Amino acid sequence: MKRKLRVMMLTWEFPPRVIGGISPHIFFLSKSLAKNDVEVCVVTCDFPGAPAHEVSNGVEIYRIDSYKNPAPDFATWVYLMNLNMQGEAAAIINKLKGKIDVIHAHDWLVATAGIGLKHVFRKPLVVTMHSTEVGRRDGIHSANEKMIHETEAWLTYEAWRVICCSDYMISHVKWAFGIPDDKLAMVPNGVNTQVYEKLQRRNLVAFRRKFALPQERIVLYVGRLVYEKGVQILINAVPKVLEKADTKFVIVGSGYMKEQLSKIVKNMGLEHKVLFTGFVDEESLAKLQICADASVVPSLFEPFGIVALEAMAAKSPVVVSDTGGLSEIVDHNLTGVKVYPNNAESLAWGITKILLDEKFRKQIRRKAYKKIREKYNWDKIAQQTKTMYEAVLGEYSQSFWA
Amino acid sequence: MRAIIFSWEYPPRIVGQLAEYVTKLAAQLVKNKVETYIVTYHDFLTGLSQEPNGVKTYRVTNPVRTHIGVLTWVLTLNQEVERAAANIYYQVNEQIDLIDVYDWHFIPAAVTLKNALDIPFIFSVESLEEHRAPNADSPYNNAIKGIEGLGFREADKISVKSRWMLKEIVEIHKVPKTKTIVVSQKTSGWVKKVLKTYRATAGGVGNK
């Protein structure tokens, strides 16, 4: 009997370790691939309390020693962590007698491990580029950024296929690394609607009261508090929105801009209207998304925009900056509102448009939810990914490596 | 017997004394019927070539051109070392008896190749970070010491050039003496000693 297709996913984050969007992406992709008859083995960084090895949702998970000594800097830590990841992943593949069909690496954070394993076992390497250094930094400005950019270029060069989650990201990656068209594949990100469906049946009035007064509208921001996410633009839009609607701004997440943003809010005298929650647990986040009268994604650079998709799944109307993947997810005035990127006036206009028009809000909720059910469901995405793996293996079987 | 030597310097790239030592060793190994490959770094003279004395060299460069330190340069160069070693391995029907690694630079590649393909390795110690940067305790120095420690733990044999260095690695890295051997090029019969170590290592884990 022919054995199932077997994939090794390399990622620096996997639940319960959640830093950005890669972790939930790989969690749901792996789970859905397993349901679609693909054996998935995830190799990721360790996390306090999480087992070194477990099988969950049909996915085999290995958590490696992620190099916990102090490292000279973040990039060097990444390469040191990769040293451990590669060594341990090599032993896992050896134990499987080399029977891994595809190595799937996510971002430069696992580049060296993925490239090394590809050559040592002579297996096809598939790479998902969730983001790029040139995009995150709006250019390359230092040796450190250049090194990361070159590592990304090397990773995409070594890949059999490069997956991007949006058409915008496809053209960006093509521009950044000069990748030929036939190496690129667009497979969108997905969202799990079940989490929200379950919670929507509950009474969340008491939960809502923890964050806002009954008469206040809730405007929610979820994401890292870093420049590229545009949270500073939202803060600048706060007084403009408050002129028209009694609102509580709930900012979920952390990042290097937190202190600076808190100071700005304090100087504006609006501490009672802006709440910085830091990180919140998964369930509270989902509940907040359900309670939010508007969810804002003001990014300056956004390869995909999973937060917008999650908000749409939670039936929270979205206001997004018209950039990157967000432009593809949201249809203006139909499934959300698009505003000019890096423009607080425009952002305030978008937020108030949603907050002040209940009929419009309802219509957006309905259409947005329909769109994500049809286009961004994980089962469909897993099938697309599996088809892509099979195409790669078809080409690989004709090569001298097979 | 077929061996691969990993050395971060080899002529025409000469940084210290290691290049000269590896040159002499490789020539002697070939004379003693050990098919010898050297995987080394060169910025632009890349690829596989054979020298008149029969030594085969595989030079690799670093695909990442910009670096913030030696550590990032070394850690990204290791994948090219792995690629070169894997190319040799598959070209010779998966029959490599051992890898002889000089100093810490290519220990990551040696560990991966051992874990992946069951190729045993010897860690040949020229110097230690503890001596190169005495009392230095920065994350940079400790990362290099950590890689040396990985080499000591994972190596099948550890070769040092003096009794003093043997004492140092036992004291600093708690290396079991049973894994070690002292081979000094200054003594007669050093080649025989290397060959004996190679044979013992090749017979230890064995190929797939």
Interface residues (C-beta under 8 A of the other chain):
Chain A: N69 P70 A71 P72 D73 A75 T76 Y79 L80 N82 L83 Q86 G87 E88 A90 A91 I93 N94 T112 I115 G116 L117 H119 V120 F121 R122 A143 N144 K146 M147 E150 T151 W154 Y157
Chain B: P63 V64 R65 T66 H67 I68 G69 L71 T72 L75 T76 N78 Q79 E82 R83 A86 N87 Y90 P108 A109 V111 T112 L113 N115 A116 L117 D118 S138 P139 Y140 N142 A143 G146 I147
